Amino acid sequence: MQLSAERILPDDTDDALLVGRAWVPGPLAGPSPVVVRKGQVLDVSHIAPTTSDLLAADDLVPRLHRALDDGRTRPLGDVASLIANSHADRRDPNRPYLLAPCDLQAVRACGVTFVASMLERVIEEHAKGDAAQADEIRATLGREIGASLSSVKPGSPGAQRVKALLVERGLWSQYLEVGIGPDAEVFNKAQPLSAVGLGAEIGILDASSWNNPEPELVLAVNPRGEVVGAALGNDVNLRDFEGRSALLLGRAKDNNASCAIGPFIRLLDERFGVQDLRRIEIETRVDGPEGFTVEGRYALTQISRDPLELVRHAMGTHHQYPDGMMLFLGTAFAPTQDREAPGRGFTHRLGDVVSIRAKPLGTLVNRVNHCHRIPPWTFGVTALMRNLSERGLI
């Protein structure tokens, strides 16, 4: 993994308001919310002890600017040093390093929000999780239903007509229901505090033989349902498990280190707004230890439901999140390039390095390992509350 500031930070870092979390060593070590300013990482835990609390502020951006201007922050070092020290293999525990930028927020995800990924979910279902059958099914289904779905607005009368046609032809699927039906798929991706950040290892189950990264835009939503920022995420997925049964979604999605978010949350302000989110392009590259490489790119303009609409499906009068929410928006990246053998498509190997980049958000880099080989998640909500109390922050 190459973790240089030039590679990891957004293209317009000097104009970006970046919020993250760092592990701060010392006699009373613990995680702190941080802000990047003029190449320095500043501890803002005395303004808000958690990023959840920080992002809930009514006047978030002005409040942060005032705090940065009046010196109520503690410098932790230059951002390049913290980025470099976030490498899982080269980390010096006596120096600060970056964590996932969220803490107490619920981590939720939307599925089948792009036509390409919608078709791949249908293929998984028809293949019953068998990657060897997927190639033939992909060609057949693509011819049958791909063109029918490309211009359909979910929940519209047109979508209902397409549904009736596909049911008549015996091609309907539960994935098409959430892809073009009135209700979006929103599920719990990970528990609060379980997400890993830049430079960490990401986990797949050793029992899985068909899996892939899912590079996504992740919205930071405050308790009032307002989008206040965005980050990049990897919604690591076990395609064979979910393909065997949609009821195995939790097993396919929520495992040790199977959720990565980072490198920072970029706050919305006068330089970066909702319209910029809607136009973001996400680039993905997987570099395998044997020299295999696969790349892809997609734009949020391809999404079938507007990002703010997806927020309303996840949060509102029907469901509240008093600590805020991190919401994955789904992906159009579905690698099918053969890796192990002809017709078997793509699956991860241990040691794969996954790089996910968007120019306004930077690059999230992680390496693949088996879940049971990655250090277990032990720092939960109880540990955080004790830690903050011991440090005099609550």
LUMMAR-653670 format. One record per residue (C-alpha): x negated, y, z; residue number from 1. Coordinates in nm, 4 decimals, always signed. Example, Ala and Ser with C-alpha at 12.3 -4.5 7.8 and 13.67 -1.06 7.14 Angstrom:
LUMMAR-653670
SITE          X          Y          Z     k
SITE    -1.2300    -0.4500    +0.7800     1
SITE    -1.3670    -0.1060    +0.7140     2
end
This chain:
LUMMAR-653670
SITE          X          Y          Z     k
SITE    +0.0000    +0.0000    +0.0000     1
SITE    -0.1329    +0.3390    -0.1035     2
SITE    -0.0190    +0.5995    +0.1484     3
SITE    -0.1529    +0.9381    +0.0459     4
SITE    +0.0253    +1.2635    +0.1154     5
SITE    +0.0216    +1.3482    -0.2560     6
SITE    +0.2098    +1.0298    -0.3357     7
SITE    +0.4492    +1.0239    -0.0397     8
SITE    +0.5671    +1.3845    -0.0082     9
SITE    +0.8279    +1.5515    -0.2332    10
SITE    +0.7074    +1.7413    -0.5381    11
SITE    +0.8193    +2.0707    -0.3803    12
SITE    +0.7108    +2.0000    -0.0233    13
SITE    +0.6420    +2.3647    +0.0551    14
SITE    +1.0075    +2.4474    -0.0163    15
SITE    +1.1531    +2.1410    +0.1573    16
SITE    +1.2795    +2.1235    +0.5154    17
SITE    +1.1760    +1.7715    +0.6176    18
SITE    +1.2907    +1.6051    +0.9400    19
SITE    +1.1538    +1.2730    +1.0589    20
SITE    +1.0549    +1.0712    +1.3620    21
SITE    +0.7103    +0.9871    +1.4904    22
SITE    +0.5752    +0.7633    +1.7612    23
SITE    +0.3831    +0.9928    +1.9940    24
SITE    +0.1110    +0.8157    +2.1964    25
SITE    -0.0118    +0.9122    +2.5418    26
SITE    +0.0641    +0.8371    +2.9079    27
SITE    +0.4351    +0.8785    +2.8311    28
SITE    +0.4462    +0.7435    +2.4765    29
SITE    +0.7664    +0.7401    +2.2777    30
SITE    +0.9507    +0.8498    +1.9634    31
SITE    +1.0125    +1.2171    +1.8890    32
SITE    +1.2007    +1.4040    +1.6172    33
SITE    +0.9551    +1.5946    +1.4010    34
SITE    +0.9597    +1.8627    +1.1330    35
SITE    +0.7009    +1.9125    +0.8585    36
SITE    +0.5869    +2.2718    +0.8136    37
SITE    +0.2894    +2.4053    +0.6171    38
SITE    +0.1277    +2.0625    +0.6117    39
SITE    +0.1638    +2.0091    +0.9867    40
SITE    +0.3935    +1.7709    +1.1752    41
SITE    +0.5638    +1.9425    +1.4698    42
SITE    +0.7294    +1.7626    +1.7625    43
SITE    +1.0756    +1.9167    +1.8186    44
SITE    +1.1890    +1.6826    +2.0984    45
SITE    +1.2307    +1.9752    +2.3399    46
SITE    +1.4887    +2.1199    +2.1009    47
SITE    +1.6696    +1.7876    +2.0562    48
SITE    +1.5540    +1.4516    +2.1997    49
SITE    +1.6830    +1.2490    +1.9029    50
SITE    +1.7338    +1.3114    +1.5322    51
SITE    +2.0976    +1.2190    +1.5904    52
SITE    +2.1322    +1.5103    +1.8316    53
SITE    +1.9294    +1.7429    +1.6103    54
SITE    +2.1387    +1.6797    +1.2983    55
SITE    +2.4622    +1.7322    +1.4932    56
SITE    +2.3880    +2.1022    +1.5553    57
SITE    +2.6444    +2.3475    +1.4179    58
SITE    +2.3756    +2.5825    +1.2859    59
SITE    +2.1155    +2.3185    +1.2053    60
SITE    +1.8959    +2.4944    +0.9484    61
SITE    +1.8909    +2.8405    +1.1160    62
SITE    +1.8364    +2.6747    +1.4547    63
SITE    +1.5367    +2.4821    +1.3252    64
SITE    +1.3870    +2.7897    +1.1604    65
SITE    +1.4220    +2.9881    +1.4849    66
SITE    +1.2554    +2.7103    +1.6847    67
SITE    +0.9697    +2.6865    +1.4375    68
SITE    +0.9203    +3.0622    +1.4443    69
SITE    +0.9257    +3.1079    +1.8238    70
SITE    +0.6750    +2.8306    +1.8992    71
SITE    +0.9035    +2.5841    +2.0796    72
SITE    +0.7296    +2.2945    +1.9070    73
SITE    +0.4198    +2.0825    +1.9658    74
SITE    +0.1795    +2.0052    +1.6799    75
SITE    +0.1016    +1.6368    +1.6306    76
SITE    -0.1450    +1.6720    +1.3445    77
SITE    -0.1477    +1.7205    +0.9713    78
SITE    +0.1123    +1.5303    +0.7715    79
SITE    -0.1503    +1.3493    +0.5635    80
SITE    -0.2975    +1.1912    +0.8780    81
SITE    +0.0408    +1.0718    +1.0061    82
SITE    +0.1286    +0.9296    +0.6661    83
SITE    -0.2010    +0.7407    +0.6453    84
SITE    -0.1621    +0.6092    +1.0005    85
SITE    +0.1827    +0.4688    +0.9164    86
SITE    +0.0271    +0.1785    +0.7207    87
SITE    +0.1288    -0.1447    +0.8968    88
SITE    -0.2239    -0.2931    +0.8700    89
SITE    -0.4306    +0.0164    +0.9454    90
SITE    -0.2338    +0.1799    +1.2231    91
SITE    -0.4228    +0.3281    +1.5154    92
SITE    -0.1811    +0.3036    +1.8114    93
SITE    -0.3645    +0.5892    +1.9819    94
SITE    -0.2616    +0.8329    +1.7098    95
SITE    +0.0883    +0.9416    +1.5966    96
SITE    +0.2562    +0.7616    +1.3069    97
SITE    +0.5880    +0.7879    +1.1260    98
SITE    +0.9014    +0.5850    +1.1992    99
SITE    +1.2343    +0.5666    +1.0189   100
SITE    +1.3750    +0.9214    +1.0369   101
SITE    +1.7045    +0.8158    +1.2008   102
SITE    +1.7685    +0.6787    +1.5501   103
SITE    +2.1157    +0.6622    +1.7101   104
SITE    +2.3073    +0.7081    +1.3854   105
SITE    +2.5171    +0.4186    +1.2567   106
SITE    +2.3535    +0.2681    +0.9462   107
SITE    +2.6195    +0.1861    +0.6879   108
SITE    +2.6108    +0.1043    +0.3175   109
SITE    +2.8335    +0.1186    +0.0126   110
SITE    +2.8313    -0.1669    -0.2363   111
SITE    +2.9039    -0.2050    -0.6080   112
SITE    +2.9083    +0.1692    -0.6771   113
SITE    +2.7334    +0.1386    -1.0158   114
SITE    +2.8542    -0.0666    -1.3129   115
SITE    +2.5192    -0.2460    -1.3457   116
SITE    +2.5139    -0.3610    -0.9839   117
SITE    +2.8858    -0.4421    -1.0005   118
SITE    +2.8215    -0.6869    -1.2831   119
SITE    +2.5280    -0.8384    -1.0944   120
SITE    +2.7510    -0.9029    -0.7917   121
SITE    +3.0047    -1.0753    -1.0183   122
SITE    +2.7211    -1.2817    -1.1660   123
SITE    +2.6043    -1.3829    -0.8169   124
SITE    +2.9577    -1.4936    -0.7361   125
SITE    +2.9967    -1.6999    -1.0548   126
SITE    +2.6468    -1.8493    -1.0159   127
SITE    +2.7190    -1.9445    -0.6520   128
SITE    +2.3791    -1.8048    -0.5558   129
SITE    +2.1884    -2.0142    -0.8134   130
SITE    +1.9407    -1.7908    -0.9974   131
SITE    +1.8934    -2.0524    -1.2717   132
SITE    +2.2550    -2.0096    -1.3868   133
SITE    +2.2579    -1.6325    -1.3673   134
SITE    +2.0978    -1.5576    -1.7055   135
SITE    +2.3622    -1.7390    -1.9094   136
SITE    +2.6477    -1.5969    -1.7018   137
SITE    +2.4986    -1.2477    -1.7316   138
SITE    +2.5115    -1.2620    -2.1104   139
SITE    +2.8680    -1.3957    -2.1169   140
SITE    +3.0138    -1.1557    -1.8611   141
SITE    +2.8287    -0.8607    -2.0073   142
SITE    +2.9998    -0.9196    -2.3407   143
SITE    +3.3363    -0.9803    -2.1801   144
SITE    +3.3727    -0.6973    -1.9306   145
SITE    +3.0781    -0.4589    -1.9468   146
SITE    +3.2263    -0.2174    -2.1993   147
SITE    +3.5640    -0.2242    -2.0238   148
SITE    +3.4174    -0.0922    -1.6982   149
SITE    +3.1678    +0.1687    -1.8123   150
SITE    +3.4157    +0.4589    -1.8265   151
SITE    +3.6708    +0.3529    -1.5645   152
SITE    +3.7375    +0.5826    -1.2683   153
SITE    +3.7902    +0.3731    -0.9528   154
SITE    +4.1471    +0.3776    -0.8220   155
SITE    +4.2892    +0.5423    -1.1368   156
SITE    +4.5831    +0.4169    -1.3459   157
SITE    +4.3255    +0.3200    -1.6071   158
SITE    +4.1477    +0.1041    -1.3527   159
SITE    +4.4750    -0.0707    -1.2717   160
SITE    +4.5260    -0.1497    -1.6411   161
SITE    +4.1736    -0.2916    -1.6672   162
SITE    +4.2387    -0.5022    -1.3574   163
SITE    +4.5590    -0.6435    -1.5066   164
SITE    +4.3735    -0.7311    -1.8272   165
SITE    +4.0869    -0.9037    -1.6437   166
SITE    +4.3265    -1.1003    -1.4225   167
SITE    +4.5062    -1.2196    -1.7350   168
SITE    +4.1720    -1.3351    -1.8821   169
SITE    +4.0669    -1.5070    -1.5592   170
SITE    +3.7743    -1.2704    -1.5041   171
SITE    +3.8827    -1.0858    -1.1902   172
SITE    +3.6458    -1.0812    -0.8907   173
SITE    +3.6410    -0.9474    -0.5364   174
SITE    +3.3447    -0.7333    -0.6423   175
SITE    +3.5448    -0.5739    -0.9213   176
SITE    +3.8168    -0.4995    -0.6662   177
SITE    +3.5879    -0.2738    -0.4640   178
SITE    +3.4063    -0.1498    -0.7743   179
SITE    +3.7078    -0.0090    -0.9585   180
SITE    +3.9908    -0.0477    -0.7058   181
SITE    +4.1176    +0.2267    -0.4728   182
SITE    +3.9036    +0.1264    -0.1725   183
SITE    +3.5235    +0.1402    -0.1724   184
SITE    +3.3130    -0.1297    -0.0082   185
SITE    +3.1504    +0.0088    +0.3066   186
SITE    +2.9718    -0.2272    +0.5441   187
SITE    +2.7379    -0.2115    +0.8420   188
SITE    +2.3858    -0.2456    +0.7064   189
SITE    +2.1844    -0.2378    +1.0287   190
SITE    +2.2048    -0.1531    +1.3955   191
SITE    +2.0984    +0.1916    +1.5219   192
SITE    +1.7200    +0.2063    +1.5756   193
SITE    +1.6549    -0.1153    +1.3772   194
SITE    +1.5528    +0.0501    +1.0484   195
SITE    +1.1825    +0.0580    +0.9618   196
SITE    +1.0042    +0.3493    +0.8000   197
SITE    +0.7216    +0.4351    +0.5646   198
SITE    +0.4356    +0.1834    +0.5521   199
SITE    +0.6160    -0.0851    +0.7532   200
SITE    +0.6773    -0.4393    +0.6369   201
SITE    +1.0277    -0.5229    +0.5132   202
SITE    +1.1821    -0.8616    +0.5778   203
SITE    +1.3438    -1.1431    +0.3795   204
SITE    +1.4527    -1.4779    +0.5221   205
SITE    +1.2237    -1.7709    +0.4489   206
SITE    +1.5372    -1.9698    +0.3567   207
SITE    +1.6104    -1.7355    +0.0635   208
SITE    +1.4886    -1.8143    -0.2878   209
SITE    +1.6622    -1.5284    -0.4727   210
SITE    +1.6317    -1.1771    -0.3355   211
SITE    +1.5405    -0.8240    -0.4378   212
SITE    +1.4999    -0.4645    -0.3221   213
SITE    +1.7931    -0.2262    -0.3487   214
SITE    +1.6548    +0.1296    -0.3837   215
SITE    +1.9206    +0.3787    -0.2807   216
SITE    +1.9947    +0.7347    -0.1842   217
SITE    +2.0819    +0.7542    +0.1865   218
SITE    +2.2950    +1.0414    +0.3120   219
SITE    +2.2478    +1.1844    +0.6618   220
SITE    +2.5994    +1.2645    +0.7874   221
SITE    +2.6693    +1.4518    +1.1107   222
SITE    +2.9520    +1.3592    +1.3544   223
SITE    +3.1884    +1.5991    +1.1743   224
SITE    +3.1508    +1.4072    +0.8484   225
SITE    +2.9308    +1.6718    +0.6863   226
SITE    +2.6347    +1.5698    +0.4714   227
SITE    +2.3343    +1.7526    +0.6173   228
SITE    +2.0476    +1.5792    +0.4394   229
SITE    +1.9243    +1.2792    +0.2443   230
SITE    +1.6482    +1.0204    +0.2427   231
SITE    +1.5494    +0.7152    +0.0408   232
SITE    +1.6354    +0.3640    +0.1497   233
SITE    +1.5753    -0.0013    +0.0683   234
SITE    +1.8865    -0.2112    +0.1308   235
SITE    +1.6954    -0.5411    +0.1103   236
SITE    +1.9322    -0.8084    -0.0225   237
SITE    +1.9386    -1.1889    -0.0339   238
SITE    +2.1254    -1.2576    -0.3569   239
SITE    +2.1510    -1.6320    -0.3068   240
SITE    +2.3198    -1.5956    +0.0334   241
SITE    +2.5717    -1.3350    -0.0806   242
SITE    +2.6311    -1.5272    -0.4035   243
SITE    +2.7279    -1.8422    -0.2136   244
SITE    +2.9950    -1.6492    -0.0258   245
SITE    +3.0813    -1.2839    +0.0229   246
SITE    +3.1435    -1.3761    +0.3876   247
SITE    +2.7652    -1.4214    +0.4188   248
SITE    +2.7121    -1.0505    +0.3524   249
SITE    +2.5932    -0.9906    +0.7084   250
SITE    +2.3435    -1.2771    +0.6813   251
SITE    +2.2227    -1.1455    +0.3455   252
SITE    +2.1850    -0.7858    +0.4600   253
SITE    +2.1168    -0.7537    +0.8325   254
SITE    +1.7925    -0.9249    +0.9332   255
SITE    +1.4733    -0.8201    +1.1071   256
SITE    +1.3149    -0.5303    +0.9131   257
SITE    +1.5590    -0.5710    +0.6230   258
SITE    +1.6469    -0.1996    +0.6220   259
SITE    +1.3924    +0.0695    +0.5357   260
SITE    +1.4623    +0.4451    +0.5375   261
SITE    +1.2233    +0.7330    +0.4760   262
SITE    +0.9810    +0.8878    +0.4442   263
SITE    +1.1766    +1.1883    +0.5802   264
SITE    +1.5278    +1.3296    +0.5768   265
SITE    +1.5351    +1.6376    +0.3559   266
SITE    +1.7879    +1.8824    +0.4962   267
SITE    +2.0368    +2.0605    +0.2721   268
SITE    +1.9669    +2.4322    +0.2504   269
SITE    +1.9628    +2.7146    -0.0035   270
SITE    +1.6914    +2.5348    -0.2034   271
SITE    +1.8430    +2.1851    -0.1998   272
SITE    +2.2179    +2.1300    -0.2039   273
SITE    +2.4871    +1.8718    -0.2774   274
SITE    +2.4605    +1.9362    -0.6504   275
SITE    +2.0927    +1.8445    -0.6327   276
SITE    +2.1864    +1.5181    -0.4607   277
SITE    +2.4273    +1.4360    -0.7410   278
SITE    +2.1483    +1.4751    -0.9994   279
SITE    +1.8737    +1.2815    -0.8228   280
SITE    +1.6826    +1.0199    -1.0222   281
SITE    +1.5397    +0.7236    -0.8327   282
SITE    +1.2346    +0.5376    -0.9602   283
SITE    +1.1389    +0.1923    -0.8328   284
SITE    +0.8261    -0.0151    -0.8768   285
SITE    +0.7429    -0.3584    -0.7372   286
SITE    +0.3773    -0.4632    -0.7446   287
SITE    +0.3213    -0.8324    -0.6753   288
SITE    +0.0072    -0.9872    -0.5290   289
SITE    -0.0367    -1.1942    -0.8475   290
SITE    -0.0334    -0.8858    -1.0716   291
SITE    +0.3359    -0.8984    -1.1606   292
SITE    +0.5018    -0.5584    -1.1954   293
SITE    +0.8609    -0.4540    -1.2501   294
SITE    +0.9845    -0.0964    -1.2781   295
SITE    +1.3200    +0.0748    -1.3073   296
SITE    +1.4860    +0.4137    -1.2979   297
SITE    +1.8429    +0.5316    -1.2584   298
SITE    +2.0265    +0.8585    -1.1991   299
SITE    +2.2967    +0.9319    -0.9426   300
SITE    +2.5007    +1.0715    -1.2306   301
SITE    +2.5804    +0.7065    -1.3148   302
SITE    +2.7572    +0.6446    -0.9838   303
SITE    +3.1257    +0.5502    -1.0123   304
SITE    +3.2404    +0.7421    -0.7013   305
SITE    +3.1138    +1.0830    -0.5955   306
SITE    +2.8799    +1.0735    -0.2915   307
SITE    +3.1162    +1.2909    -0.0866   308
SITE    +3.4040    +1.0592    -0.1732   309
SITE    +3.2028    +0.7653    -0.0382   310
SITE    +3.1458    +0.9572    +0.2844   311
SITE    +3.5210    +1.0009    +0.3186   312
SITE    +3.5746    +0.6275    +0.2685   313
SITE    +3.3262    +0.5568    +0.5495   314
SITE    +3.4101    +0.8306    +0.7988   315
SITE    +3.7084    +1.0482    +0.8818   316
SITE    +4.0275    +1.0404    +1.0860   317
SITE    +4.0314    +0.6622    +1.0374   318
SITE    +3.6786    +0.6086    +1.1769   319
SITE    +3.4545    +0.8395    +1.3797   320
SITE    +3.0796    +0.8260    +1.4395   321
SITE    +2.9915    +1.0519    +1.7354   322
SITE    +2.6182    +0.9951    +1.6778   323
SITE    +2.6386    +1.0545    +1.3049   324
SITE    +2.5793    +0.8125    +1.0212   325
SITE    +2.3201    +0.7181    +0.7617   326
SITE    +2.5070    +0.6052    +0.4503   327
SITE    +2.3439    +0.4050    +0.1691   328
SITE    +2.5154    +0.4850    -0.1634   329
SITE    +2.4454    +0.1661    -0.3595   330
SITE    +2.2064    +0.1077    -0.6474   331
SITE    +2.1919    +0.0609    -1.0229   332
SITE    +1.8572    -0.1199    -0.9937   333
SITE    +1.9094    -0.4929    -1.0520   334
SITE    +1.5862    -0.6509    -1.1799   335
SITE    +1.6378    -0.9482    -1.4114   336
SITE    +1.2852    -0.9858    -1.5509   337
SITE    +1.1703    -1.3487    -1.5265   338
SITE    +0.8990    -1.4028    -1.2702   339
SITE    +0.8729    -1.7629    -1.1535   340
SITE    +1.0079    -1.9395    -1.4658   341
SITE    +1.2102    -1.8610    -1.7795   342
SITE    +1.5764    -1.7980    -1.6988   343
SITE    +1.5234    -1.7579    -1.3248   344
SITE    +1.5012    -1.3804    -1.3193   345
SITE    +1.3373    -1.1759    -1.0460   346
SITE    +1.2824    -1.2640    -0.6820   347
SITE    +1.0386    -1.1345    -0.4226   348
SITE    +0.7085    -1.2903    -0.3294   349
SITE    +0.5401    -1.2282    +0.0027   350
SITE    +0.3066    -0.9337    -0.0314   351
SITE    +0.5155    -0.7456    -0.2866   352
SITE    +0.4755    -0.3704    -0.2456   353
SITE    +0.7992    -0.1815    -0.3126   354
SITE    +0.7749    +0.1895    -0.3973   355
SITE    +1.0929    +0.3973    -0.4224   356
SITE    +1.0592    +0.7589    -0.5348   357
SITE    +1.2761    +1.0626    -0.6006   358
SITE    +1.0956    +1.3888    -0.6725   359
SITE    +1.2873    +1.5972    -0.4138   360
SITE    +1.2610    +1.3291    -0.1422   361
SITE    +0.9162    +1.1754    -0.1825   362
SITE    +0.8231    +0.8076    -0.1891   363
SITE    +0.9185    +0.5236    +0.0445   364
SITE    +0.6610    +0.2429    +0.0356   365
SITE    +0.6903    -0.0945    +0.2110   366
SITE    +0.5497    -0.4457    +0.1809   367
SITE    +0.7535    -0.7676    +0.1800   368
SITE    +0.7099    -1.0397    +0.4415   369
SITE    +0.9263    -1.3042    +0.6041   370
SITE    +1.1489    -1.1682    +0.8799   371
SITE    +1.0079    -1.4017    +1.1443   372
SITE    +0.6503    -1.2951    +1.0670   373
SITE    +0.7217    -0.9256    +1.1191   374
SITE    +0.7064    -0.7942    +1.4777   375
SITE    +1.0550    -0.8330    +1.6267   376
SITE    +1.2779    -0.5355    +1.6912   377
SITE    +1.2656    -0.4720    +2.0679   378
SITE    +1.3071    -0.0946    +2.1090   379
SITE    +1.6830    -0.0509    +2.1211   380
SITE    +1.9212    +0.2055    +2.2654   381
SITE    +1.8590    +0.1055    +2.6291   382
SITE    +1.4821    +0.1324    +2.5822   383
SITE    +1.5212    +0.4700    +2.4121   384
SITE    +1.7369    +0.6121    +2.6921   385
SITE    +1.4882    +0.4983    +2.9558   386
SITE    +1.1998    +0.6386    +2.7549   387
SITE    +1.3633    +0.9784    +2.7051   388
SITE    +1.4489    +0.9956    +3.0752   389
SITE    +1.0920    +0.9129    +3.1777   390
SITE    +0.9634    +1.1867    +2.9446   391
SITE    +1.2035    +1.4411    +3.0912   392
SITE    +1.3894    +1.4910    +2.7648   393
SITE    +1.7336    +1.3937    +2.8962   394
end
